[in-house]
Amino acid sequence: MDMSRTARSANARDAADSAARTKVRYTILLLIFLITTLNYADRATLSVTGSAMRTAFSLDAIRMGYIFSAFSWAYVLSQLPAGWLLDRFGARRVYAASIFSWSLFTLLQSSIGLLGSAGAAVTALFVLRFVMGAAEAPAFPANAKVVASWFPTNERGTASAIFNAAQYFAAVVFTPLMAWLTHAFGWHMVYVVMGAIGLVLALTWLKVMKNPADHPRVSRAELDYIEQGGGLVNGARTSRASSQSAPADVAQAGGWSLVRQLLGNRMLLGVYLAQYCINVLTYFFLTWFPIYLVQARGMTILQAGLVASLPAICGFLGGVLGGVLSDGLIRRGCSLTVARKVPIVGGMLLSTCIIGCNYVSTDWVVVALMSLAFFGKGIGALGWAVVADTSPKEALGLSGAIFNMFGNVAGIVTPIVIGYLVARTGSFNGALVFVGANALLTVISYLVIVKDIKRVELRAA
């Protein structure tokens, strides 16, 4: 009799649990959105404070370009180790260490003016930007890994687009804030405030983040919904379990044999190359755009901070729209290939209008063209959703790291190329052509190199 009552009670709890599907995945998405917003804001600190620092340390355009690139040298070189760490130790611990470290290095940048000589300050700035890049390396592969665990396929495009759109939200919220801090208190205060916010977020991440199967607030209904829709609810444990039956290469995830398999896949290689081209636009916005507004358009730093938020708002809206459109196409029965490629190709074609800024003189028209270009870039920035859709389940972290490594080579190339173009021509005309041409190359990559979009299966060596 007691056993019967216990069984009935358990069944009642299961029924109640099934009736109320929780939405904890949206809390996790909000958290990675906030962290990614801070991530991009910390990268952009130098672009906002750059004009003041150029004056303080007598920096020319070429030296400024190399300092801008310091972050990306380390960021790119650290991607493969970061991917291996994520697959080995999971997103919770690795991401927490990443947030804490990059925030500490951001905070330390506030003190470089105390070093006495301009040469020592510039060297310290380069070094701190370099180690900050290494610390941020796990961030986006971790985001992709978390989204693959917490979201079914038909919600993954929207989730990925939302966290990726944080780059624009960062500009909307933090660019005006950082410009005001620079104007009111000096450039040092920007690094103090941004570093302190990051240290708080690192602790928040540790407290909130768990795998779906381990999270105490996730109902059975939500867990089943995620898992049946293709979500990897056990996170890193899925990779370890799968490795028992996968090819021998998988047991040594992160080894060069696995890297060769990923780079040897035509579809993935096309996705990786396209991300480089997309990120040329991203790094123009993160590095030279405020300086373009000050130098080429004659705005004050405060005006530039406010104006830069307008294209960012459009980029954010485009980013969310691209994800919603892509997932909507899947729900309407379109193939994954069509659902992902339509927003990417259409959005990046729209981004080529940035070249039009060379042929107008009215400031509001320039801002309108920039806003339209970044709206298109936002729509087309679905690469992380494609990575979550296509990467081998056993190597999500590593594949995301390679994708991010390719993408952030643009962070090395873009600021240096633009620095030389500006120094040699005295204008930004060539720089804008360079940026627009890369938007077009993204379209070519997805139409010519990337064929069907589907999950890659690892093969035996």
DOLUMDO-805442 format. One record per residue (C-alpha): residue in one letter; x, y, z. Coordinates in steps of 0.25 Angstrom, whole numbers, padded with zeros to 4 digits, always signed. Each point is the difference from the previous one (the first is absolute). Example, Ala and Ser with C-alpha at 12.3 -4.5 7.8 and 13.67 -1.06 7.14 Angstrom:
2
A+0049-0018+0031;S+0006+0014-0002;
END
This chain:
461
M+0000+0000+0000;D+0011+0010+0004;M+0008-0004-0013;S-0013+0003-0008;R-0002+0014+0006;T+0015+0003-0002;A-0001-0004-0015;R-0013+0008-0001;S+0007+0012+0006;A+0012-0001-0009;N-0009-0001-0012;A-0008+0012+0004;R+0014+0008+0002;D+0004-0005-0014;A-0013+0005-0006;A+0000+0013+0007;D+0015+0002-0005;S-0004-0004-0014;A-0011+0010+0000;A+0009+0012+0004;R+0012+0001-0010;T+0010+0009+0007;K+0008+0010-0008;V+0013+0000+0007;R+0007+0000-0014;Y-0004+0014-0002;T+0007+0004+0014;I+0012-0007-0005;L-0001+0008-0014;L-0002+0013+0008;L+0013-0003+0008;I+0009-0003-0012;F-0006+0012-0007;L+0004+0009+0011;I+0014-0006+0001;T+0002+0001-0015;T-0005+0015+0000;L+0011+0002+0010;N+0010-0008-0008;Y-0002+0009-0012;A+0000+0013+0009;D+0013-0004+0005;R+0006-0002-0014;A-0005+0013-0004;T+0005+0008+0012;L+0013+0004-0008;S-0009+0005-0012;V-0007+0009+0009;T+0012+0005+0008;G+0009-0001-0012;S-0001+0015-0004;A+0004+0005+0014;M+0011-0011+0001;R+0006+0004-0014;T+0002+0014+0005;A+0005-0004+0014;F+0010-0010-0006;S+0003+0006-0013;L-0005-0012-0008;D-0001+0001-0016;A-0010-0008-0008;I+0009-0012-0003;R+0005-0002+0015;M-0015+0001+0004;G-0004-0010-0010;Y+0011-0010+0006;I-0005+0003+0014;F-0014-0003-0004;S+0004-0013-0006;A+0007-0005+0013;F-0013-0005+0005;S-0002-0009-0012;W+0014-0006-0001;A-0002-0007+0013;Y-0015-0002-0002;V+0003-0008-0013;L+0012-0008+0006;S-0008-0004+0012;Q-0012-0005-0007;L+0004-0015-0002;P+0005-0001+0015;A-0013+0007+0004;G-0008-0010-0008;W+0007-0012+0006;L-0002+0006+0014;L-0015+0001-0002;D-0001-0014-0005;R+0008-0005+0011;F-0005+0008+0012;G-0013+0006-0004;A-0006+0014-0002;R-0003+0003+0014;R+0014+0000+0006;V+0008+0004-0013;Y-0010+0012-0002;A+0001+0005+0014;A+0015+0000+0000;S+0000+0007-0014;I-0010+0011+0005;F+0008+0002+0013;S+0013+0001-0008;W-0003+0009-0011;S-0007+0010+0010;L+0012+0000+0009;F+0009+0004-0013;T-0010+0011-0004;L+0001+0006+0014;L+0015+0000+0000;Q+0000+0008-0013;S-0005+0012+0008;S+0014+0001+0007;I+0009+0000-0013;G+0001+0016+0001;L+0007-0002+0014;L+0012-0006-0007;G+0007+0013-0003;S+0005-0001-0014;A-0010+0000-0012;G+0009-0012-0006;A-0002-0008+0013;A-0015+0003+0000;V-0002-0004-0015;T+0007-0013+0003;A-0008-0003+0012;L-0013+0003-0008;F+0004-0010-0011;V+0004-0011+0010;L-0013+0002+0008;R-0009+0000-0013;F+0008-0013-0004;V-0003-0008+0013;M-0014+0005+0000;G-0002-0006-0014;A+0005-0013+0006;A-0009+0000+0011;E-0012+0003-0008;A+0003-0011-0010;P-0010-0011+0006;A-0012+0010+0000;F-0007-0002-0013;P+0003-0015-0001;A-0006-0001+0014;N-0012+0007-0005;A-0002-0009-0011;K+0002-0012+0009;V-0010+0005+0010;V-0010+0003-0011;A+0002-0014-0006;S-0003-0006+0014;W-0012+0009+0004;F-0008+0002-0013;P-0006-0009-0010;T+0003+0002-0015;N-0013+0008-0003;E+0004+0011+0011;R+0015-0001-0002;G+0001+0011-0011;T-0008+0010+0008;A+0009-0003+0012;S+0013+0001-0007;A-0005+0013-0007;I-0003+0006+0013;F+0013-0003+0007;N+0007+0004-0013;A-0008+0013+0000;A+0006+0004+0013;Q+0011+0006-0008;Y-0009+0011-0004;F-0007+0001+0013;A+0014+0003+0006;A+0001+0012-0009;V-0014+0005+0003;V+0002-0001+0015;F+0015+0001+0003;T+0006+0009-0012;P-0008+0012+0005;L+0003-0003+0015;M+0015-0002-0003;A+0000+0013-0009;W-0006+0008+0012;L+0010-0007+0010;T+0011+0005-0009;H-0005+0014-0001;A-0004+0002+0014;F+0011-0008+0008;G+0011-0004-0010;W+0003-0013-0008;H+0005-0007+0013;M-0014-0001+0006;V-0005-0008-0012;Y+0009-0011+0003;V-0003+0000+0015;V-0015+0000-0002;M+0000-0011-0010;G+0010-0009+0007;A-0009+0001+0013;I-0013-0004-0007;G+0007-0012-0006;L+0005-0006+0014;V-0014+0001+0005;L-0005-0008-0013;A+0010-0011+0002;L-0006-0003+0014;T-0014+0001-0006;W+0003-0011-0011;L+0006-0010+0010;K-0013+0002+0009;V-0010-0002-0011;M+0006-0009-0011;K-0002-0015+0000;N-0003-0010-0011;P-0015-0002-0003;A+0000-0014+0006;D+0006+0005+0013;H-0007+0013+0002;P-0010+0000+0012;R-0010+0009-0007;V-0002-0007-0013;S-0013-0008-0001;R+0000-0014-0006;A-0009+0006-0011;E+0011+0011-0004;L+0011-0011+0001;D-0008-0009-0010;Y-0003+0011-0009;I+0014+0004-0001;E+0006-0014-0001;Q-0011-0004-0010;G+0003+0012-0009;G+0015-0003-0001;G+0005+0007+0012;L+0012-0007+0007;V-0005+0001+0014;N+0011-0007+0007;G+0010+0010-0005;A+0015-0005+0000;R-0005-0013+0005;T-0006-0003-0013;S+0013+0001-0007;R+0007-0010+0010;A-0011-0010-0001;S+0000+0001-0015;S+0015-0002-0001;Q-0002-0014+0004;S-0007-0004-0013;A+0006+0011-0009;P+0013-0001-0008;A+0013-0001+0006;D+0003+0014-0004;V-0011+0005+0010;A+0006-0006+0012;Q+0011+0010-0002;A-0009+0012-0003;G+0009+0012-0002;G+0011-0008-0007;W+0005+0004-0014;S-0007-0011-0007;L-0013+0005+0005;V+0004+0014-0005;R+0003-0005-0013;Q-0013-0007-0001;L-0008+0013+0003;L+0009+0009-0010;G-0001-0011-0011;N-0015+0001+0000;R-0004+0009-0011;M-0013+0005+0006;L+0007+0004+0014;L+0011+0006-0008;G-0009+0009-0007;V-0007+0004+0013;Y+0013+0003+0006;L+0005+0009-0011;A-0013+0007-0001;Q+0001+0004+0015;Y+0014+0006-0003;C-0007+0009-0010;I-0012+0004+0009;N+0009+0003+0011;V+0008+0011-0009;L-0013+0008+0002;T+0000-0003+0015;Y+0014+0004+0002;F-0002+0013-0008;F-0011+0004+0009;L+0008-0004+0013;T+0013+0007-0004;W-0001+0011-0010;F-0014+0004-0001;P+0000+0010+0011;I+0013+0006-0005;Y-0006+0001-0014;L-0011+0008+0006;V+0009+0009+0007;Q+0011+0002-0011;A-0008-0002-0013;R-0013+0006+0005;G+0005+0011+0010;M-0008-0005+0012;T+0004+0001+0014;I+0003-0012+0008;L-0013+0002+0008;Q-0008+0001-0014;A+0007-0012-0006;G-0004-0008+0012;L-0015+0003-0001;V+0000-0001-0016;A+0007-0013+0001;S-0012-0006+0008;L-0009+0002-0012;P+0006-0010-0009;A+0002-0009+0012;I-0015+0001+0003;C-0003-0004-0015;G+0010-0012+0001;F-0006-0005+0013;L-0014+0001-0007;G+0005-0007-0012;G+0007-0011+0008;V-0013-0004+0008;L-0008+0001-0013;G+0010-0009-0008;G-0001-0011+0011;V-0015+0001+0001;L-0001-0001-0015;S+0009-0012-0001;D-0008-0008+0010;G-0013+0005-0006;L+0004-0006-0013;I+0004-0014+0007;R-0014+0000+0007;R-0007+0003-0014;G+0007-0013-0005;C+0012+0006-0007;S+0013-0008+0000;L+0011+0004+0010;T+0009+0005-0012;V-0011+0009-0006;A-0004+0005+0014;R+0015+0004+0004;K+0004+0005-0014;V-0011+0009-0004;P+0002+0010+0012;I+0016-0001-0001;V+0000+0003-0015;G-0010+0011+0000;G+0005+0007+0012;M+0015+0000-0005;L-0005+0005-0014;L-0006+0012+0008;S+0012+0002+0007;T+0008+0004-0012;C-0007+0014+0000;I+0011+0004+0010;I+0008+0004-0012;G-0010+0010-0004;C+0005+0009+0012;N+0012+0004-0009;Y-0010+0007-0010;V-0008+0008+0010;S+0004+0012+0008;T-0013+0002+0009;D+0003-0006+0014;W-0015-0005+0002;V+0001-0007-0013;V+0014-0007+0004;V-0007-0004+0013;A-0012-0006-0007;L+0009-0008-0010;M+0008-0005+0012;S-0012-0004+0007;L-0006-0007-0012;A+0013-0007-0002;F+0001-0005+0015;F-0015-0004-0001;G+0004-0009-0011;K+0012-0005+0007;G-0009-0003+0012;I-0010-0008-0009;G+0012-0008-0006;A+0007-0003+0013;L-0005-0014+0002;G+0013-0007-0001;W+0000-0005+0015;A-0014-0006-0003;V+0006-0007-0012;V+0012-0005+0009;A-0010-0006+0010;D-0008-0006-0011;T+0012-0007-0007;S+0012-0003+0010;P+0002-0014+0004;K-0007-0002+0014;E+0014-0005+0005;A+0007+0012-0004;L-0009+0012+0002;G+0010+0008+0008;L+0011-0003-0010;S-0008+0003-0013;G-0005+0013+0007;A+0014+0004+0003;I+0005-0002-0014;F-0012+0008-0005;N+0003+0011+0009;M+0015-0001-0003;F-0003+0002-0015;G-0009+0011+0003;N+0009+0008+0009;V+0012+0000-0009;A-0008+0012-0005;G+0003+0006+0013;I+0014+0000-0004;V-0001+0003-0014;T-0011+0011+0000;P+0006+0010+0009;I+0014-0001-0006;V-0005+0001-0014;I-0009+0012+0003;G+0011+0007+0008;Y+0010-0001-0013;L-0012+0004-0009;V-0003+0012+0009;A+0015+0004+0002;R+0003-0001-0015;T-0012+0006-0006;G-0004+0010+0011;S-0015-0005-0001;F-0009-0012+0003;N-0005-0002-0014;G+0009-0012-0003;A-0003-0006+0014;L-0015+0001-0003;V+0002-0007-0013;F+0008-0011+0007;V-0011-0002+0010;G-0011-0001-0011;A+0008-0010-0008;N+0001-0009+0011;A-0016+0000+0002;L-0001-0004-0015;L+0011-0012+0003;T-0009-0005+0011;V-0011-0002-0010;I+0009-0007-0010;S+0005-0009+0011;Y-0014-0005+0004;L-0005-0001-0015;V+0012-0007-0006;I+0008-0007+0011;V-0011-0004+0010;K-0009-0010-0005;D-0011-0007+0008;I+0000+0004+0015;K+0000-0012+0009;R+0007-0006+0012;V+0013-0006-0003;E+0003-0015+0004;L+0015-0003+0004;R+0006-0011-0007;A+0011-0010+0004;A+0014+0003-0003;
END
